[in-house]
Amino acid sequence: MTDAQGSHGPDSGAASRSLAARGPHVNALVVGAIGVVFGDIGTSPIYTMQTVFNPGDPHPVPVSPESVFGVVSLVFWSVMIIVTVTYVLLAMRADNQGEGGIMALITLLRRSAAEGGRAAPALAALGIFGAALFFGDSMITPAISVLSAVEGLKIVEPSLTDLVVPITAVIIVVLFLLQRRGTGAVGRLFGPVMIIWFVTIAVCGIAGIARHPGILRALSPTYALDFLAGHFGVAFFALAAIVLAVTGAEALYADMGHFGRRSITRAWLALVFPACVLSYLGQGALILRDPTNVGAPFFRLVPDWGRLPLVVLATAATVIASQAVITGAYSVASQAAELGYLPRLRVTHTSESTIGQIYVPWINWLLMVSVLTLVFAFRSSAALAYAFGMAVTATITITTLMFFYISHWRWRVSRWLLALGAAPLLVVDLLFVAANTTKLIHGAWLPLLIGLTAFTTMTTWQRGRQLVAAERQRREGSLRDFVDELRNNPRDVRRVAGTAVFLTPRAQTAPLAMRANVEHNHVRHEHVLILSILTEPVPRIPADQHIVVDDLGYADDGIVHVTARFGYMEAPNVPEVLRRVDPAAAEGRMRLDEASYFLSKVEIRPGHLPTMALWRKRLFIATSYLTADAAEHFGLPRNRTVIMGSHIEV
């Protein structure tokens, strides 16, 4: 662990909000949202209906007019309630300076806890588990999406069945190998490709409806309610597959900072929602007409000559869906690291013009290995579907709980009104969770295991980091007392020419590297700048608010403290930020081109104090090895960076 891991501070503005508010660019943002935000939920029609009626399911849904009408109605109203109501109309109103997603909710809950909110800490911990589940979602989505698309080859030519898994693996490997190049170039194609996709599935759905127009009656909620009430045993188990229709709902919320609530809402209501509904209705009509179509109703909506082009288009759409969730995993990992739940990971910004395009190598290779393992282990989208639903339903339920708590804390909505709105939504969410628990032994354990592993790692890192910070604070001592001692005993320390920048994670304590330099080498530089990197719980900080300078009580000793404030989605380039420091405030012009940068590297060892269980201490130490190089992370020049070591026991 090295200095300046980052700490947290008050709220500030965000550039992303202004990005979403530019009127002339709304249409471009809508197209961008269609390409990036809706890839996951937009490809759900490929596998949802065939999974519901999968004859190999341990709790199969019989193919009958009652069940087809009931399932289609449940799909429609599930999408309406969970996506349109819970996310588009409600959750997306709870933003953190324009940014959405479960990490934004966690930040708001931490703010509530600081103000005395009693339930906020428990809900924040639940939110961390929801973020952990997202990593499971990021592993399962590329596997099930690409598999489901390539499986269309079995409909085109049954002899190609054995090639489905190898082709899927090749596509996934290529996808992850291209991540380092960024999504800027290919991203410009995402919107148009997905527009073609949604128009295509809408037209195919209309063609299916035309053959059996009676399926439109399934839009009535009475069919969903009758199916649940009259055939609860069947309907309940069907919910475990119906939830696949709402996978990707979290992406609408998580990507709000890039495209804005307005653009996402427009895209959802004007194109994505109608297209998906038409596809589900068309597939339902096709199954009513011929029950043998349950094997692949999505691809059977088109005639033989159109199936191969549809497979190609579906593969492109699922690659885009995978790209979106992979990028989301990068963002969640980066934000979690900045907020102190993961070690600082190496992050590469892949675009100079597009906010938020990043590449995290360690997460990329972890996901690639995990996705390939899932593809070769499960070998079909139907088998993976059992695992998929649990991560989705748990995350949705956690988001709903967090949103309603924040509604009471942030907007002072009365409890009885919240209960009136929350009760029906939570009943729906919990029904889906309960249904997916029946699939635990069939694969639903997988996302829970991934989530629990990630949750344990994140909470262990947070706790270990707190212990290390407390011990460092004790060793470092008061910064002002240290500066007073240097001033009052100048004979013991020799001043040398030049500028030294000491990075420290706290503004109140003396950097370990500076204290070691003075106590062991008995020297200090003529111009000393003590720098604290402060990561705020907001996405971005305006440029004119990055720097705060403190002369530490003396205006003539050449020692100043600088606080550099960054948002959790910004890359903290230290030399670039220090160039903005006013020379008058810094007690003279700094020679940044010749400055030496000092870092304190702490080696962590397991101690005998009962601070954590031994296995958690070992996990914390193992996780610390993932920490990215501090000099690279903060943009420090290698040839002028000095690292001084020490060790701390936890």
C-alpha positions as CSV (number, residue, x, y, z in Angstrom):
1,M,0.0,0.0,0.0
2,T,1.3,3.5,-0.9
3,D,0.4,7.0,0.0
4,A,-2.7,8.9,-1.2
5,Q,-5.1,6.0,-1.4
6,G,-7.7,8.6,-1.3
7,S,-10.3,9.8,1.2
8,H,-13.8,11.3,1.0
9,G,-15.3,14.7,1.3
10,P,-18.4,16.8,0.6
11,D,-20.5,17.1,-2.4
12,S,-19.6,19.0,-5.5
13,G,-20.8,19.6,-9.1
14,A,-20.4,17.2,-12.0
15,A,-19.6,17.7,-15.6
16,S,-21.8,14.8,-16.6
17,R,-25.0,16.6,-15.6
18,S,-24.2,19.4,-18.0
19,L,-23.4,16.8,-20.7
20,A,-26.9,15.4,-20.4
21,A,-28.5,18.8,-20.3
22,R,-27.3,20.1,-23.7
23,G,-30.4,20.6,-25.7
24,P,-29.0,20.4,-29.2
25,H,-27.3,17.1,-28.5
26,V,-30.4,15.3,-27.0
27,N,-31.0,13.3,-30.2
28,A,-27.3,12.2,-30.3
29,L,-27.5,11.2,-26.7
30,V,-30.7,9.2,-27.4
31,V,-28.9,7.3,-30.2
32,G,-25.9,6.7,-27.9
33,A,-28.2,5.5,-25.1
34,I,-29.8,3.0,-27.5
35,G,-26.4,1.6,-28.4
36,V,-24.9,1.4,-25.0
37,V,-27.6,1.3,-22.3
38,F,-30.1,-1.1,-23.8
39,G,-27.9,-3.8,-25.2
40,D,-28.6,-6.2,-22.3
41,I,-32.3,-5.8,-21.9
42,G,-32.7,-5.4,-25.7
43,T,-31.3,-8.9,-26.4
44,S,-33.4,-10.6,-23.7
45,P,-36.1,-11.5,-26.2
46,I,-33.7,-14.0,-27.8
47,Y,-33.8,-16.3,-24.8
48,T,-36.5,-15.4,-22.4
49,M,-39.5,-17.2,-23.9
50,Q,-37.6,-20.3,-24.9
51,T,-36.3,-20.5,-21.3
52,V,-39.8,-20.2,-19.8
53,F,-41.0,-23.1,-21.9
54,N,-37.8,-25.1,-21.8
55,P,-38.9,-28.8,-21.4
56,G,-35.7,-29.6,-19.6
57,D,-36.5,-27.2,-16.8
58,P,-36.8,-29.0,-13.4
59,H,-40.2,-27.2,-13.0
60,P,-41.4,-27.1,-16.7
61,V,-44.2,-24.8,-17.8
62,P,-46.7,-26.7,-19.9
63,V,-47.5,-25.3,-23.3
64,S,-51.2,-24.4,-23.4
65,P,-53.2,-21.3,-24.4
66,E,-53.7,-20.4,-20.7
67,S,-50.0,-20.6,-19.9
68,V,-48.9,-18.7,-23.1
69,F,-51.3,-15.8,-22.4
70,G,-50.3,-15.9,-18.8
71,V,-46.6,-15.9,-19.5
72,V,-46.7,-13.1,-22.1
73,S,-48.9,-11.0,-19.8
74,L,-46.5,-11.6,-16.9
75,V,-43.5,-10.6,-19.1
76,F,-45.2,-7.4,-20.2
77,W,-46.2,-6.3,-16.7
78,S,-42.9,-7.3,-15.2
79,V,-41.1,-5.1,-17.6
80,M,-43.6,-2.3,-17.1
81,I,-43.4,-2.5,-13.3
82,I,-39.7,-3.1,-12.8
83,V,-38.1,-1.2,-15.7
84,T,-40.6,1.5,-16.5
85,V,-41.9,2.3,-13.0
86,T,-39.1,1.3,-10.6
87,Y,-36.1,2.4,-12.7
88,V,-37.3,4.9,-15.3
89,L,-39.9,6.8,-13.3
90,L,-38.5,6.4,-9.8
91,A,-34.9,5.3,-9.2
92,M,-33.4,7.5,-11.9
93,R,-34.6,10.5,-9.9
94,A,-32.1,9.6,-7.1
95,D,-28.8,10.8,-8.6
96,N,-25.5,11.8,-7.2
97,Q,-24.6,15.0,-9.1
98,G,-26.1,13.5,-12.3
99,E,-24.5,10.0,-11.8
100,G,-26.7,7.0,-11.2
101,G,-26.3,3.3,-10.3
102,I,-25.9,1.4,-7.1
103,M,-22.6,3.1,-6.3
104,A,-24.3,6.5,-6.4
105,L,-27.0,5.2,-4.0
106,I,-24.3,3.9,-1.7
107,T,-22.7,7.4,-1.7
108,L,-26.1,9.0,-0.8
109,L,-26.6,6.5,2.0
110,R,-23.2,7.2,3.4
111,R,-24.1,10.9,3.4
112,S,-27.4,10.0,5.2
113,A,-25.4,8.0,7.8
114,A,-23.1,10.9,8.4
115,E,-26.2,13.0,9.2
116,G,-27.5,10.4,11.7
117,G,-29.6,8.1,9.5
118,R,-30.0,5.0,11.6
119,A,-30.8,2.5,8.9
120,A,-28.3,4.0,6.3
121,P,-25.3,1.9,7.4
122,A,-27.1,-1.4,7.1
123,L,-28.6,-0.4,3.7
124,A,-25.2,0.8,2.5
125,A,-23.7,-2.6,3.4
126,L,-26.6,-4.2,1.4
127,G,-25.8,-1.9,-1.4
128,I,-22.2,-3.1,-1.4
129,F,-23.6,-6.6,-1.8
130,G,-25.7,-5.4,-4.7
131,A,-22.5,-3.9,-6.3
132,A,-20.8,-7.2,-5.7
133,L,-23.6,-9.1,-7.4
134,F,-23.1,-6.8,-10.4
135,F,-19.7,-8.5,-10.9
136,G,-21.5,-11.8,-11.2
137,D,-23.9,-10.2,-13.7
138,S,-20.9,-9.0,-15.7
139,M,-19.6,-12.5,-15.9
140,I,-22.9,-14.2,-16.8
141,T,-24.2,-11.6,-19.3
142,P,-21.5,-12.0,-22.0
143,A,-21.8,-15.8,-21.7
144,I,-25.5,-16.1,-21.9
145,S,-26.0,-13.4,-24.5
146,V,-23.4,-14.5,-27.0
147,L,-24.3,-18.2,-26.5
148,S,-28.0,-17.5,-27.1
149,A,-27.3,-15.6,-30.4
150,V,-24.9,-18.2,-31.7
151,E,-27.3,-21.0,-30.9
152,G,-29.4,-19.6,-33.7
153,L,-27.1,-21.6,-36.0
154,K,-28.8,-24.7,-34.7
155,I,-32.0,-23.5,-36.3
156,V,-30.3,-22.5,-39.6
157,E,-28.3,-25.7,-39.9
158,P,-28.6,-28.4,-37.1
159,S,-25.3,-29.9,-38.1
160,L,-23.6,-26.8,-36.8
161,T,-24.7,-27.6,-33.2
162,D,-21.2,-28.7,-32.1
163,L,-19.7,-25.4,-33.3
164,V,-21.8,-23.2,-31.0
165,V,-19.5,-23.3,-28.0
166,P,-16.2,-22.9,-29.9
167,I,-17.6,-20.0,-32.0
168,T,-18.9,-18.4,-28.8
169,A,-15.5,-18.8,-27.1
170,V,-13.7,-17.2,-30.1
171,I,-16.1,-14.2,-30.1
172,I,-15.6,-13.7,-26.3
173,V,-11.8,-13.9,-26.5
174,V,-11.7,-11.3,-29.4
175,L,-14.1,-9.1,-27.5
176,F,-11.9,-9.0,-24.4
177,L,-8.7,-8.6,-26.4
178,L,-10.1,-5.5,-28.0
179,Q,-11.0,-3.8,-24.7
180,R,-7.6,-2.2,-24.4
181,R,-8.3,-0.2,-27.5
182,G,-11.3,1.4,-26.0
183,T,-14.9,1.6,-27.2
184,G,-14.6,5.0,-28.9
185,A,-14.3,3.8,-32.5
186,V,-16.7,0.9,-32.4
187,G,-19.0,2.9,-30.1
188,R,-20.1,5.1,-32.9
189,L,-21.6,2.1,-34.6
190,F,-23.4,0.9,-31.5
191,G,-26.4,3.2,-31.8
192,P,-27.2,2.6,-35.5
193,V,-26.7,-1.2,-35.1
194,M,-29.0,-1.4,-32.1
195,I,-31.6,0.8,-33.8
196,I,-31.6,-1.7,-36.7
197,W,-31.8,-4.5,-34.1
198,F,-34.9,-3.0,-32.4
199,V,-36.6,-2.2,-35.6
200,T,-36.0,-5.7,-36.8
201,I,-37.3,-7.5,-33.7
202,A,-40.3,-5.1,-33.7
203,V,-41.1,-6.0,-37.4
204,C,-40.6,-9.7,-36.7
205,G,-42.9,-9.4,-33.7
206,I,-45.6,-7.7,-35.7
207,A,-45.4,-10.5,-38.3
208,G,-46.0,-13.0,-35.6
209,I,-48.9,-11.0,-34.1
210,A,-50.5,-10.8,-37.6
211,R,-50.8,-14.6,-37.6
212,H,-52.6,-14.7,-34.3
213,P,-53.9,-11.2,-33.3
214,G,-55.7,-12.6,-30.3
215,I,-52.3,-12.5,-28.4
216,L,-52.8,-8.8,-27.9
217,R,-55.3,-9.6,-25.2
218,A,-52.3,-10.6,-23.1
219,L,-51.6,-6.9,-22.5
220,S,-54.4,-7.0,-20.0
221,P,-53.2,-7.5,-16.4
222,T,-56.1,-9.9,-15.8
223,Y,-54.2,-12.6,-17.7
224,A,-51.2,-12.2,-15.5
225,L,-53.3,-12.2,-12.3
226,D,-55.4,-15.1,-13.4
227,F,-52.3,-17.1,-14.2
228,L,-50.8,-16.4,-10.8
229,A,-54.0,-17.0,-8.9
230,G,-55.3,-20.0,-10.9
231,H,-52.0,-21.8,-11.6
232,F,-49.7,-20.4,-8.9
233,G,-47.6,-23.5,-8.8
234,V,-46.7,-23.2,-12.5
235,A,-46.6,-19.4,-12.5
236,F,-44.4,-19.2,-9.5
237,F,-41.7,-21.3,-11.1
238,A,-42.1,-19.5,-14.4
239,L,-41.1,-16.3,-12.7
240,A,-37.5,-17.6,-12.4
241,A,-37.3,-17.4,-16.2
242,I,-39.6,-14.4,-16.8
243,V,-37.1,-12.3,-14.9
244,L,-34.8,-12.6,-17.8
245,A,-37.0,-10.1,-19.6
246,V,-35.8,-7.4,-17.2
247,T,-32.0,-8.2,-17.2
248,G,-30.1,-5.0,-17.9
249,A,-32.5,-2.8,-16.0
250,E,-29.7,-1.7,-13.7
251,A,-27.8,-0.4,-16.8
252,L,-30.5,2.2,-17.4
253,Y,-29.7,3.6,-14.0
254,A,-25.9,3.1,-14.0
255,D,-25.3,4.8,-17.3
256,M,-27.5,7.8,-16.5
257,G,-24.4,10.0,-15.9
258,H,-23.3,9.5,-19.5
259,F,-26.6,10.1,-21.3
260,G,-29.0,11.7,-18.8
261,R,-32.3,10.6,-17.5
262,R,-34.2,12.5,-20.3
263,S,-32.4,10.7,-23.1
264,I,-32.7,7.3,-21.6
265,T,-36.4,7.8,-20.9
266,R,-37.0,8.9,-24.4
267,A,-35.1,5.9,-25.9
268,W,-36.9,3.5,-23.6
269,L,-40.4,4.7,-24.2
270,A,-40.1,5.5,-27.9
271,L,-38.2,2.5,-29.2
272,V,-36.8,-0.1,-26.9
273,F,-39.9,-0.9,-24.8
274,P,-42.3,-1.1,-27.7
275,A,-39.8,-3.2,-29.8
276,C,-39.3,-5.7,-26.9
277,V,-43.0,-6.0,-26.2
278,L,-43.8,-6.6,-29.9
279,S,-41.2,-9.4,-30.0
280,Y,-42.6,-11.1,-26.9
281,L,-46.2,-10.8,-28.3
282,G,-45.0,-12.2,-31.6
283,Q,-43.3,-15.1,-30.0
284,G,-46.4,-15.9,-27.9
285,A,-48.5,-15.8,-31.1
286,L,-46.1,-18.2,-32.8
287,I,-46.2,-20.7,-29.9
288,L,-50.0,-20.5,-29.8
289,R,-50.1,-21.3,-33.5
290,D,-47.6,-24.2,-33.2
291,P,-46.4,-25.4,-29.8
292,T,-43.4,-27.1,-31.4
293,N,-41.9,-23.6,-31.8
294,V,-41.0,-23.3,-28.1
295,G,-37.5,-24.5,-28.8
296,A,-36.4,-21.2,-30.5
297,P,-39.5,-18.9,-31.0
298,F,-37.3,-15.8,-31.5
299,F,-35.5,-17.1,-34.6
300,R,-38.6,-19.0,-35.9
301,L,-40.4,-15.6,-36.3
302,V,-38.6,-15.1,-39.5
303,P,-38.7,-17.3,-42.6
304,D,-35.8,-19.7,-43.4
305,W,-34.0,-17.2,-45.7
306,G,-33.9,-14.6,-43.0
307,R,-32.6,-16.7,-40.1
308,L,-28.9,-16.5,-40.9
309,P,-28.9,-12.7,-41.2
310,L,-30.9,-12.6,-38.0
311,V,-28.3,-14.7,-36.3
312,V,-25.5,-12.4,-37.5
313,L,-27.5,-9.3,-36.3
314,A,-28.3,-11.0,-33.0
315,T,-24.6,-11.9,-32.5
316,A,-23.6,-8.2,-33.1
317,A,-26.3,-7.1,-30.7
318,T,-25.2,-9.5,-28.0
319,V,-21.6,-8.4,-28.4
320,I,-22.7,-4.8,-27.8
321,A,-24.7,-6.0,-24.8
322,S,-21.6,-7.7,-23.5
323,Q,-19.5,-4.6,-24.2
324,A,-21.9,-2.5,-22.2
325,V,-21.8,-4.7,-19.1
326,I,-18.0,-5.1,-19.3
327,T,-17.6,-1.4,-19.4
328,G,-20.0,-1.2,-16.4
329,A,-17.8,-3.6,-14.5
330,Y,-14.8,-1.3,-15.1
331,S,-16.8,1.7,-13.8
332,V,-18.1,-0.1,-10.7
333,A,-14.6,-1.4,-9.9
334,S,-13.0,2.0,-10.4
335,Q,-15.7,3.8,-8.3
336,A,-15.4,1.2,-5.6
337,A,-11.6,1.7,-5.4
338,E,-12.0,5.4,-5.2
339,L,-14.5,5.1,-2.4
340,G,-12.3,2.7,-0.5
341,Y,-13.9,-0.7,-1.1
342,L,-11.2,-2.0,-3.4
343,P,-7.5,-1.4,-3.7
344,R,-6.4,1.2,-6.2
345,L,-6.4,-0.6,-9.6
346,R,-4.6,0.4,-12.7
347,V,-7.0,2.3,-14.8
348,T,-6.4,3.4,-18.4
349,H,-8.6,6.2,-19.9
350,T,-9.2,5.2,-23.5
351,S,-10.7,8.4,-24.8
352,E,-9.6,12.0,-24.5
353,S,-13.0,13.3,-25.5
354,T,-15.5,10.9,-24.1
355,I,-16.1,11.0,-20.3
356,G,-16.0,7.7,-18.5
357,Q,-14.4,5.5,-21.1
358,I,-11.9,3.5,-19.1
359,Y,-10.1,0.2,-19.2
360,V,-9.1,-1.8,-16.1
361,P,-6.7,-4.6,-17.1
362,W,-7.1,-6.7,-14.0
363,I,-10.9,-6.7,-14.2
364,N,-10.8,-7.4,-17.9
365,W,-8.7,-10.6,-17.6
366,L,-10.7,-11.8,-14.6
367,L,-13.9,-11.4,-16.5
368,M,-12.5,-13.1,-19.6
369,V,-11.4,-16.2,-17.7
370,S,-14.7,-16.2,-15.8
371,V,-16.9,-15.9,-18.9
372,L,-15.0,-18.6,-20.8
373,T,-15.3,-20.9,-17.8
374,L,-19.0,-20.3,-17.7
375,V,-19.4,-21.0,-21.5
376,F,-17.5,-24.3,-21.3
377,A,-19.1,-25.4,-18.0
378,F,-22.8,-24.6,-18.9
379,R,-22.5,-24.9,-22.7
380,S,-26.0,-23.5,-23.4
381,S,-28.0,-20.3,-22.6
382,A,-30.8,-22.4,-21.1
383,A,-28.5,-23.8,-18.5
384,L,-27.0,-20.4,-17.7
385,A,-30.5,-18.9,-17.4
386,Y,-31.0,-20.5,-14.0
387,A,-27.9,-18.6,-12.7
388,F,-28.7,-15.3,-14.4
389,G,-32.0,-14.5,-12.6
390,M,-30.7,-14.6,-9.1
391,A,-28.2,-11.8,-9.6
392,V,-30.8,-9.7,-11.4
393,T,-33.6,-10.0,-8.9
394,A,-31.4,-9.5,-5.8
395,T,-29.9,-6.3,-7.3
396,I,-33.3,-5.0,-8.3
397,T,-34.7,-5.6,-4.8
398,I,-31.7,-3.9,-3.1
399,T,-32.0,-0.9,-5.4
400,T,-35.7,-0.6,-4.6
401,L,-35.1,-0.7,-0.8
402,M,-32.3,1.9,-1.1
403,F,-34.3,4.2,-3.3
404,F,-37.3,4.4,-0.9
405,Y,-35.1,5.0,2.1
406,I,-33.3,7.8,0.2
407,S,-36.7,9.2,-0.8
408,H,-37.6,9.6,2.8
409,W,-34.2,11.1,3.8
410,R,-33.6,13.3,0.7
411,W,-37.1,14.5,-0.2
412,R,-38.9,14.0,3.2
413,V,-41.6,11.8,1.6
414,S,-43.9,10.7,4.4
415,R,-43.6,7.1,5.6
416,W,-47.2,6.1,4.9
417,L,-46.8,7.4,1.3
418,L,-43.6,5.5,0.8
419,A,-45.2,2.3,2.2
420,L,-48.1,2.7,-0.2
421,G,-45.7,2.9,-3.2
422,A,-43.0,0.5,-1.9
423,A,-45.2,-2.3,-0.9
424,P,-46.5,-3.4,-4.3
425,L,-43.0,-3.0,-5.9
426,L,-41.3,-5.0,-3.2
427,V,-43.9,-7.7,-3.4
428,V,-43.1,-8.1,-7.1
429,D,-39.4,-8.0,-6.5
430,L,-39.6,-10.5,-3.6
431,L,-41.8,-12.9,-5.7
432,F,-39.0,-13.0,-8.3
433,V,-36.3,-13.5,-5.6
434,A,-38.4,-16.4,-4.0
435,A,-38.9,-18.0,-7.4
436,N,-35.2,-17.9,-8.2
437,T,-34.3,-19.5,-4.9
438,T,-36.0,-22.6,-6.2
439,K,-33.2,-22.8,-8.8
440,L,-30.4,-22.7,-6.3
441,I,-29.2,-26.2,-6.9
442,H,-29.6,-25.7,-10.7
443,G,-27.2,-22.8,-11.0
444,A,-28.7,-19.9,-9.0
445,W,-26.0,-20.5,-6.4
446,L,-23.3,-19.2,-8.8
447,P,-24.1,-15.4,-8.7
448,L,-24.6,-15.6,-5.0
449,L,-21.2,-17.2,-4.6
450,I,-19.6,-14.6,-6.8
451,G,-21.5,-11.9,-5.0
452,L,-20.5,-13.2,-1.5
453,T,-16.9,-13.5,-2.6
454,A,-16.8,-10.0,-4.0
455,F,-18.7,-8.6,-0.9
456,T,-16.3,-10.3,1.5
457,T,-13.3,-9.0,-0.4
458,M,-14.7,-5.4,-0.5
459,T,-15.7,-5.3,3.2
460,T,-12.5,-6.9,4.3
461,W,-10.5,-4.3,2.3
462,Q,-12.5,-1.5,3.8
463,R,-11.9,-2.8,7.3
464,G,-8.2,-3.5,6.8
465,R,-7.7,-0.1,5.2
466,Q,-9.3,1.5,8.3
467,L,-6.9,-0.4,10.6
468,V,-3.9,0.5,8.5
469,A,-5.0,4.2,8.3
470,A,-5.4,4.3,12.1
471,E,-1.9,2.9,12.7
472,R,-0.4,5.2,10.2
473,Q,-2.1,8.2,11.8
474,R,-0.6,7.2,15.1
475,R,2.9,6.9,13.7
476,E,2.8,10.0,11.6
477,G,1.6,12.4,14.4
478,S,0.3,15.9,14.0
479,L,1.5,17.7,10.8
480,R,1.4,21.1,12.5
481,D,3.4,19.9,15.5
482,F,5.9,18.4,13.1
483,V,6.2,21.7,11.2
484,D,6.5,23.6,14.5
485,E,9.4,21.3,15.5
486,L,11.2,21.9,12.2
487,R,10.9,25.7,12.7
488,N,11.9,25.7,16.3
489,N,14.9,23.4,15.9
490,P,16.4,24.4,12.5
491,R,20.0,23.4,13.6
492,D,19.1,19.7,13.6
493,V,17.9,19.7,10.0
494,R,19.9,20.9,6.9
495,R,18.0,22.6,4.1
496,V,18.9,21.6,0.6
497,A,17.9,23.2,-2.7
498,G,15.0,22.1,-4.7
499,T,11.3,21.3,-4.4
500,A,10.0,18.1,-2.7
501,V,6.4,16.9,-3.0
502,F,5.3,14.4,-0.3
503,L,2.0,12.5,-1.0
504,T,-0.1,11.6,2.0
505,P,-3.6,10.3,2.4
506,R,-4.4,12.6,5.3
507,A,-4.2,16.4,5.7
508,Q,-3.7,16.4,9.5
509,T,-0.7,14.1,9.8
510,A,3.0,14.3,8.8
511,P,3.9,12.0,5.8
512,L,5.9,9.0,6.8
513,A,8.4,9.6,4.0
514,M,9.0,13.2,5.2
515,R,9.3,12.2,8.8
516,A,11.8,9.5,7.8
517,N,13.8,12.0,5.7
518,V,14.1,14.4,8.5
519,E,14.7,11.9,11.4
520,H,17.2,9.7,9.5
521,N,18.7,11.9,6.8
522,H,18.4,15.2,8.8
523,V,17.6,17.1,5.6
524,R,14.6,18.9,4.2
525,H,14.1,20.6,0.9
526,E,14.0,24.4,0.5
527,H,10.5,24.2,-0.9
528,V,8.3,21.4,0.6
529,L,4.8,20.7,-0.7
530,I,2.7,18.2,1.3
531,L,0.0,16.9,-1.0
532,S,-3.3,15.1,0.1
533,I,-5.4,13.5,-2.6
534,L,-9.0,13.8,-1.6
535,T,-11.5,11.7,-3.5
536,E,-14.9,13.2,-3.2
537,P,-18.1,11.0,-3.3
538,V,-19.2,12.8,-6.5
539,P,-18.3,11.9,-10.1
540,R,-16.2,15.1,-11.0
541,I,-14.9,18.3,-9.5
542,P,-14.9,21.6,-11.4
543,A,-11.4,22.6,-12.4
544,D,-11.5,25.8,-10.3
545,Q,-12.3,23.8,-7.2
546,H,-9.4,21.2,-7.5
547,I,-6.9,23.0,-5.3
548,V,-6.9,24.2,-1.7
549,V,-3.6,25.6,-0.2
550,D,-2.7,25.9,3.5
551,D,0.5,27.6,4.7
552,L,0.2,25.6,8.0
553,G,0.5,28.8,10.1
554,Y,3.8,30.1,8.7
555,A,4.1,32.1,5.5
556,D,7.9,32.1,5.3
557,D,9.2,28.6,6.0
558,G,8.7,27.1,2.5
559,I,6.4,24.4,3.7
560,V,2.8,24.3,2.5
561,H,0.0,21.8,2.4
562,V,-2.1,21.3,-0.7
563,T,-5.3,19.4,-0.9
564,A,-6.1,18.2,-4.5
565,R,-9.8,17.3,-4.8
566,F,-10.9,14.8,-7.4
567,G,-14.2,13.1,-8.2
568,Y,-14.4,9.3,-8.1
569,M,-14.6,9.1,-11.9
570,E,-11.5,11.4,-12.6
571,A,-7.9,10.4,-13.2
572,P,-5.8,12.2,-10.6
573,N,-2.8,13.6,-12.5
574,V,-0.8,15.3,-9.8
575,P,1.8,17.3,-11.8
576,E,-0.9,18.7,-14.0
577,V,-3.0,19.8,-11.0
578,L,0.0,21.3,-9.2
579,R,0.7,23.6,-12.1
580,R,-2.5,25.4,-11.2
581,V,-1.2,26.3,-7.7
582,D,-0.8,30.0,-7.3
583,P,2.9,30.7,-6.6
584,A,1.9,33.4,-4.0
585,A,-0.1,30.9,-2.0
586,A,2.6,28.3,-2.3
587,E,5.3,30.6,-0.9
588,G,7.1,31.0,-4.1
589,R,7.1,29.4,-7.5
590,M,7.6,25.6,-7.5
591,R,10.1,24.0,-9.9
592,L,7.8,21.2,-10.9
593,D,10.0,20.2,-13.8
594,E,12.8,19.4,-11.3
595,A,10.7,18.5,-8.2
596,S,11.2,15.2,-6.4
597,Y,8.1,13.2,-5.4
598,F,8.2,11.1,-2.2
599,L,5.9,8.1,-1.5
600,S,5.6,6.0,1.6
601,K,5.2,2.3,0.8
602,V,3.7,0.2,3.6
603,E,4.2,-3.5,3.8
604,I,1.3,-5.2,5.6
605,R,1.8,-8.1,7.9
606,P,-0.6,-10.2,10.0
607,G,-0.4,-9.3,13.7
608,H,-1.6,-10.9,16.9
609,L,-4.3,-8.3,17.8
610,P,-7.9,-9.5,17.4
611,T,-8.7,-6.8,14.8
612,M,-10.0,-9.3,12.2
613,A,-10.1,-13.1,11.8
614,L,-6.8,-14.5,10.6
615,W,-8.3,-15.6,7.2
616,R,-9.6,-12.0,6.7
617,K,-6.1,-10.6,7.5
618,R,-4.6,-12.9,4.9
619,L,-7.3,-11.9,2.4
620,F,-6.6,-8.3,3.0
621,I,-2.9,-8.8,2.6
622,A,-3.4,-10.8,-0.6
623,T,-5.8,-8.1,-2.0
624,S,-3.2,-5.4,-1.3
625,Y,-0.9,-7.0,-3.9
626,L,-3.4,-5.9,-6.5
627,T,-2.8,-2.2,-5.7
628,A,-1.7,-0.3,-8.8
629,D,1.6,1.5,-8.9
630,A,1.1,4.8,-7.2
631,A,3.6,6.7,-9.4
632,E,1.7,5.6,-12.5
633,H,-1.7,6.2,-10.9
634,F,-1.0,9.8,-10.0
635,G,1.0,10.6,-13.1
636,L,4.3,11.0,-11.3
637,P,7.6,11.1,-13.3
638,R,9.4,7.8,-12.6
639,N,12.9,9.3,-12.6
640,R,12.0,11.8,-9.9
641,T,9.9,9.6,-7.6
642,V,11.4,8.2,-4.4
643,I,9.7,5.4,-2.5
644,M,10.4,4.9,1.2
645,G,9.2,1.7,3.0
646,S,7.8,0.8,6.4
647,H,5.6,-2.0,7.7
648,I,2.4,-2.2,9.7
649,E,0.7,-5.2,11.4
650,V,-3.1,-5.7,11.2
